[in-house]
């Protein structure tokens, strides 16, 4: 049976299937059915996304392009086109808003939707998810997967079960059995390192996790222990936030050869500052804090920041501050990556002043039609 602490919500998590790679296959039919990796093909390149054909060979995002090519000699590399991905993402998001205003985008390719009350007056979240996926395929040409349940945590896990191009509903009465049978590696928020630690403690499934006390989990995992204690009982009261705010914006470049000359670095910073400025202006935002990111040839990472008394989005000012940060102290080694990020954005101050209606959680007393 479902815990009576679960709020009466119907949450859908929509996750596009291999989004970047699928867009490339959509725009270039010659790539359909082929293993595709979005990213740089140089020895310093990294895979940003991989098609399902490539994943069969073990190609994964964040993998070195060299390793990816070794795993799949027939792999086709395509340079990312973020403007195009953003364009497609906006079309998909417009479909979401036809059903509910309670949409919380997590990235270009996934979002939570609260359809407890929806514009279609449809009591079935399962049918809504199916309808949304059909519309995305017909109107955009891409496939999506979905998870449907009583909260964000379970919906997120469920969306991964029948990928690609599928969906899974975890009904209220099935929540506890579903979580108890789940491998703890499938729990959202439990990474590889934490999973290994849990294995050492004899925790392999949700049922094993549920047997541990709050004190035990807090002692072994700190603040996260409390989170694990409640989510394994199906309790996760985080609402779908339709007013998610961007807290930072960044651009960076990894170089094909290590740079040791600050003159060459300035040339690269010029292009990075231009990209950051373009993104800020496109989003109609500005920031006060400029951070320079430096990754050295030995992979050590250093950041240098400065906060201005005013908001900026202009390339010239961003570049000037980045230059000052670069010359702030002597570089420790040759450099393989430079990045510029803007934080302390004016979106935060605007959001703080906004009045957002907070809905209270209500205990489940009725069986929902999911």
C-alpha positions as CSV (number, residue, x, y, z in Angstrom):
1,X,0.0,0.0,0.0
2,X,1.0,3.6,-0.6
3,X,2.2,5.8,2.3
4,X,-0.5,8.3,3.4
5,X,2.3,10.9,3.6
6,X,2.4,11.1,-0.2
7,X,0.9,14.3,-1.6
8,X,-2.0,14.1,-4.1
9,X,0.0,15.0,-7.2
10,X,0.2,13.6,-10.7
11,X,3.7,14.2,-12.0
12,X,5.1,13.4,-15.4
13,X,8.8,13.4,-16.2
14,X,9.5,13.7,-20.0
15,X,13.0,12.8,-21.2
16,X,13.9,13.1,-24.8
17,X,15.7,10.1,-26.3
18,X,19.4,10.8,-27.1
19,X,18.3,14.3,-27.8
20,X,21.4,16.0,-29.4
21,X,22.2,12.9,-31.5
22,X,18.5,12.5,-32.5
23,X,18.3,16.1,-33.7
24,X,21.4,15.5,-35.9
25,X,19.8,12.3,-37.3
26,X,16.6,14.2,-37.9
27,X,18.3,17.0,-39.8
28,X,20.6,14.6,-41.7
29,X,18.7,11.5,-42.8
30,X,22.1,9.9,-43.9
31,X,22.9,9.6,-40.2
32,X,19.8,7.6,-39.3
33,X,20.6,4.1,-38.2
34,X,24.3,4.9,-37.8
35,X,26.3,5.3,-34.5
36,X,26.5,9.0,-34.0
37,X,28.4,11.0,-31.3
38,X,27.9,14.7,-30.8
39,X,31.2,16.3,-29.8
40,X,34.8,16.9,-30.9
41,X,36.6,14.1,-32.7
42,X,40.1,15.4,-31.8
43,X,42.3,13.6,-29.3
44,X,41.1,16.2,-26.7
45,X,37.5,15.8,-27.7
46,X,34.7,14.6,-25.4
47,X,31.4,13.0,-26.3
48,X,28.5,15.3,-25.4
49,X,25.8,12.8,-26.5
50,X,25.6,9.5,-28.3
51,X,22.8,7.9,-30.4
52,X,21.4,4.6,-29.3
53,X,23.2,2.9,-32.1
54,X,26.5,4.2,-30.6
55,X,25.5,3.2,-27.0
56,X,25.3,-0.4,-28.1
57,X,29.1,-0.2,-28.4
58,X,29.5,1.4,-25.0
59,X,29.8,4.9,-26.2
60,X,28.6,7.3,-23.5
61,X,28.4,11.1,-22.8
62,X,31.5,12.5,-21.1
63,X,33.7,9.7,-22.7
64,X,36.9,10.7,-24.4
65,X,36.5,10.8,-28.1
66,X,39.5,8.6,-28.5
67,X,38.0,5.9,-26.3
68,X,34.7,6.2,-28.1
69,X,36.3,5.7,-31.4
70,X,38.1,2.6,-30.1
71,X,34.8,1.2,-28.9
72,X,33.1,1.9,-32.1
73,X,35.4,2.4,-35.2
74,X,32.3,3.3,-37.4
75,X,31.4,6.1,-35.0
76,X,30.4,9.3,-36.8
77,X,31.3,12.5,-35.0
78,X,29.1,15.6,-35.4
79,X,29.9,19.0,-34.0
80,X,27.2,20.3,-31.6
81,X,24.7,22.9,-32.7
82,X,23.3,24.3,-29.5
83,X,21.2,27.0,-31.3
84,X,19.4,24.2,-33.1
85,X,18.9,22.1,-30.0
86,X,17.5,25.2,-28.2
87,X,15.1,25.8,-31.1
88,X,13.8,22.3,-31.0
89,X,13.6,22.4,-27.2
90,X,11.3,25.5,-27.4
91,X,8.9,23.7,-29.7
92,X,8.7,20.7,-27.3
93,X,8.2,23.0,-24.4
94,X,5.4,24.7,-26.2
95,X,3.6,21.4,-26.4
96,X,4.0,20.9,-22.6
97,X,2.3,24.3,-22.0
98,X,-0.7,23.1,-23.9
99,X,-1.4,20.8,-21.0
100,X,-0.2,22.7,-17.9
101,X,1.5,25.8,-16.8
102,X,3.3,23.8,-14.1
103,X,6.4,22.9,-16.1
104,X,9.8,22.7,-14.6
105,X,12.5,22.3,-17.3
106,X,15.7,20.6,-16.1
107,X,17.6,21.0,-19.3
108,X,17.0,21.3,-23.0
109,X,15.8,17.7,-23.2
110,X,13.9,17.0,-20.0
111,X,11.2,18.5,-17.8
112,X,8.7,17.8,-15.0
113,X,5.0,18.5,-15.5
114,X,2.4,18.6,-12.8
115,X,-0.8,17.6,-14.4
116,X,-2.9,17.1,-11.2
117,X,-5.0,19.9,-12.6
118,X,-4.5,20.3,-16.3
119,X,-5.8,22.3,-19.2
120,X,-7.4,19.3,-21.0
121,X,-9.4,18.3,-18.0
122,X,-8.0,14.8,-18.4
123,X,-7.9,12.8,-15.1
124,X,-5.4,10.3,-16.4
125,X,-1.7,11.4,-16.2
126,X,-0.8,8.2,-18.2
127,X,-3.0,9.2,-21.1
128,X,-1.6,12.8,-21.0
129,X,2.0,11.5,-21.1
130,X,1.1,9.3,-24.1
131,X,-0.6,12.2,-25.9
132,X,2.4,14.5,-25.3
133,X,4.8,11.9,-26.6
134,X,2.7,11.3,-29.7
135,X,2.5,15.1,-30.4
136,X,6.3,15.5,-30.0
137,X,6.8,12.7,-32.6
138,X,4.3,14.1,-35.1
139,X,5.1,17.8,-34.7
140,X,8.9,17.6,-34.1
141,X,9.9,14.2,-35.4
142,X,11.6,13.0,-32.3
143,X,10.8,10.3,-29.7
144,X,10.5,10.9,-26.0
145,X,10.1,8.7,-22.9
146,X,8.1,9.4,-19.8
147,X,7.7,8.4,-16.2
148,X,4.4,9.0,-14.4
149,X,3.8,8.9,-10.6
150,X,2.9,10.7,-7.4
151,X,6.1,12.8,-7.1
152,X,9.2,14.0,-9.0
153,X,11.5,11.4,-7.6
154,X,9.6,8.4,-8.7
155,X,8.6,9.9,-12.1
156,X,12.3,10.6,-12.8
157,X,13.2,6.9,-12.1
158,X,10.2,5.6,-14.1
159,X,11.1,7.5,-17.2
160,X,14.2,5.5,-17.6
161,X,12.5,2.1,-17.5
162,X,11.1,1.8,-21.0
163,X,13.6,3.9,-23.0
164,X,13.7,4.7,-25.8
165,X,10.2,5.8,-26.9
166,X,8.3,4.3,-24.0
167,X,6.7,5.2,-20.7
168,X,6.1,3.7,-17.3
169,X,3.4,4.6,-14.7
170,X,3.9,3.8,-11.0
171,X,0.5,3.9,-9.5
172,X,0.0,5.1,-5.9
173,X,-0.6,1.6,-4.6
174,X,2.5,0.3,-6.4
175,X,5.0,3.0,-5.1
176,X,6.3,1.0,-2.1
177,X,6.7,-2.4,-3.9
178,X,8.3,-0.6,-6.8
179,X,10.9,1.2,-4.6
180,X,11.6,-1.9,-2.5
181,X,12.5,-4.0,-5.5
182,X,14.6,-1.3,-7.1
183,X,18.4,-1.6,-7.2
184,X,19.8,1.3,-5.2
185,X,21.9,2.2,-8.3
186,X,18.6,3.2,-9.9
187,X,17.8,5.7,-7.2
188,X,18.0,9.2,-8.4
189,X,20.7,11.0,-6.3
190,X,22.8,7.8,-5.6
191,X,25.9,7.9,-7.7
192,X,28.6,5.3,-8.2
193,X,30.6,6.1,-5.1
194,X,27.6,6.2,-2.8
195,X,26.3,2.9,-4.3
196,X,29.6,1.2,-3.6
197,X,29.5,2.4,0.0
198,X,26.0,1.1,0.3
199,X,27.0,-2.3,-1.0
200,X,29.7,-2.4,1.7
201,X,26.9,-1.8,4.2
202,X,24.8,-4.6,2.8
203,X,22.4,-2.3,1.0
204,X,21.6,-3.5,-2.5
205,X,17.9,-2.8,-3.0
206,X,15.3,-0.3,-1.8
207,X,14.1,-2.9,0.6
208,X,17.6,-3.2,2.2
209,X,17.7,0.6,2.4
210,X,14.3,0.8,4.0
211,X,15.5,-1.5,6.8
212,X,18.1,1.1,7.9
213,X,17.1,3.6,10.6
214,X,17.2,7.4,10.1
215,X,20.0,7.6,12.7
216,X,22.0,4.9,10.8
217,X,21.7,6.6,7.4
218,X,22.4,10.1,8.9
219,X,25.5,8.7,10.6
220,X,26.8,7.0,7.4
221,X,25.7,9.6,4.8
222,X,25.3,12.9,6.6
223,X,22.5,15.1,5.4
224,X,21.9,12.8,2.4
225,X,20.9,10.0,4.8
226,X,17.7,11.8,5.7
227,X,16.9,12.1,2.0
228,X,17.5,8.4,1.4
229,X,15.4,7.5,4.4
230,X,12.3,9.3,3.1
231,X,12.5,8.7,-0.7
232,X,12.7,5.0,-0.2
233,X,9.3,5.3,1.6
234,X,7.9,7.2,-1.4
235,X,8.1,10.6,0.4
236,X,9.4,13.4,-1.7
237,X,7.4,16.6,-1.4
238,X,9.4,18.8,-3.8
239,X,6.9,20.7,-5.9
240,X,7.2,21.2,-9.7
241,X,8.7,24.7,-9.8
242,X,7.4,26.5,-12.9
243,X,9.7,29.5,-12.1
244,X,13.1,27.8,-12.1
245,X,15.8,30.5,-12.3
246,X,19.1,30.4,-14.0
247,X,21.9,31.0,-11.5
248,X,24.8,31.1,-13.8
249,X,25.8,31.1,-17.5
250,X,29.1,29.9,-18.9
251,X,31.2,29.0,-21.9
252,X,34.5,27.2,-22.1
253,X,36.9,25.8,-24.7
254,X,39.3,22.8,-24.5
255,X,42.3,23.3,-26.7
256,X,43.8,20.8,-29.2
257,X,47.2,21.7,-27.9
258,X,48.2,23.0,-24.4
259,X,48.7,26.8,-24.3
260,X,51.6,28.3,-22.5
261,X,51.5,31.8,-24.0
262,X,49.2,34.3,-22.4
263,X,48.9,36.1,-25.7
264,X,47.4,33.0,-27.3
265,X,45.1,32.6,-24.3
266,X,43.8,36.2,-24.7
267,X,42.8,35.3,-28.3
268,X,40.8,32.3,-27.0
269,X,39.3,34.4,-24.1
270,X,38.1,36.9,-26.7
271,X,36.0,34.2,-28.4
272,X,34.7,32.8,-25.1
273,X,33.7,36.3,-23.8
274,X,31.9,36.9,-27.1
275,X,29.9,33.6,-26.6
276,X,29.1,34.4,-23.0
277,X,27.9,37.9,-24.0
278,X,25.8,36.5,-26.8
279,X,24.1,34.0,-24.5
280,X,23.4,36.6,-21.8
281,X,21.8,39.0,-24.3
282,X,19.8,36.2,-25.9
283,X,18.4,35.3,-22.5
284,X,18.0,39.0,-21.6
285,X,20.0,38.7,-18.4
286,X,23.2,40.1,-16.9
287,X,25.5,39.2,-14.1
288,X,27.8,40.8,-11.5
289,X,30.3,38.0,-10.8
290,X,32.8,37.0,-13.4
291,X,34.7,33.7,-12.9
292,X,37.7,32.6,-15.0
293,X,38.1,28.8,-15.1
294,X,41.6,27.4,-15.8
295,X,42.4,23.8,-16.3
296,X,46.0,23.0,-16.5
297,X,47.8,20.3,-18.5
298,X,48.0,18.1,-15.4
299,X,44.2,18.4,-15.1
300,X,44.3,20.5,-11.9
301,X,41.6,23.1,-11.9
302,X,41.7,26.7,-10.7
303,X,39.0,29.4,-10.6
304,X,39.4,33.2,-10.1
305,X,36.5,35.5,-9.5
306,X,35.6,39.1,-9.3
307,X,32.2,40.7,-8.4
308,X,31.4,44.1,-9.9
309,X,29.1,46.6,-8.3
310,X,26.8,46.5,-11.3
311,X,25.2,44.0,-13.8
312,X,27.0,43.5,-17.1
313,X,26.4,41.5,-20.3
314,X,28.7,43.5,-22.6
315,X,31.6,41.5,-24.2
316,X,34.2,44.2,-23.8
317,X,33.6,44.5,-20.0
318,X,33.5,40.7,-19.6
319,X,36.7,40.3,-21.6
320,X,38.5,43.1,-19.7
321,X,37.7,41.5,-16.3
322,X,38.7,38.0,-17.6
323,X,42.0,39.5,-18.7
324,X,42.6,41.0,-15.2
325,X,41.8,37.6,-13.7
326,X,44.2,35.9,-16.1
327,X,47.0,38.2,-15.1
328,X,46.1,38.1,-11.4
329,X,48.8,35.6,-10.7
330,X,51.3,33.6,-12.5
331,X,50.0,30.5,-14.3
332,X,51.1,27.2,-12.7
333,X,51.5,25.3,-15.9
334,X,50.5,25.1,-19.5
335,X,46.7,25.4,-20.0
336,X,44.4,22.9,-21.7
337,X,41.0,24.6,-21.0
338,X,39.7,28.1,-20.4
339,X,36.2,29.1,-19.4
340,X,34.3,32.2,-18.4
341,X,31.1,32.1,-16.3
342,X,28.7,34.8,-15.1
343,X,26.8,34.4,-11.8
344,X,25.0,36.6,-9.3
345,X,22.5,37.2,-12.2
346,X,19.7,39.7,-12.2
347,X,17.2,36.9,-12.5
348,X,17.8,36.1,-8.9
349,X,16.9,39.5,-7.6
350,X,13.9,39.6,-9.9
351,X,12.7,36.2,-8.7
352,X,13.2,37.2,-5.0
353,X,10.7,40.0,-5.5
354,X,8.2,37.9,-7.3
355,X,5.2,36.5,-5.4
356,X,4.9,32.8,-6.2
357,X,1.9,30.9,-5.1
358,X,3.0,28.0,-2.9
359,X,0.6,25.1,-2.8
360,X,0.4,23.0,0.4
361,X,0.9,19.2,0.3
362,X,-2.2,17.2,1.0
363,X,-2.2,13.7,2.3
364,X,-3.6,11.1,-0.1
365,X,-7.0,10.0,0.8
366,X,-8.4,9.0,-2.6
367,X,-7.2,6.5,-5.1
368,X,-6.1,8.5,-8.2
369,X,-6.8,7.5,-11.8
370,X,-3.3,7.4,-13.2
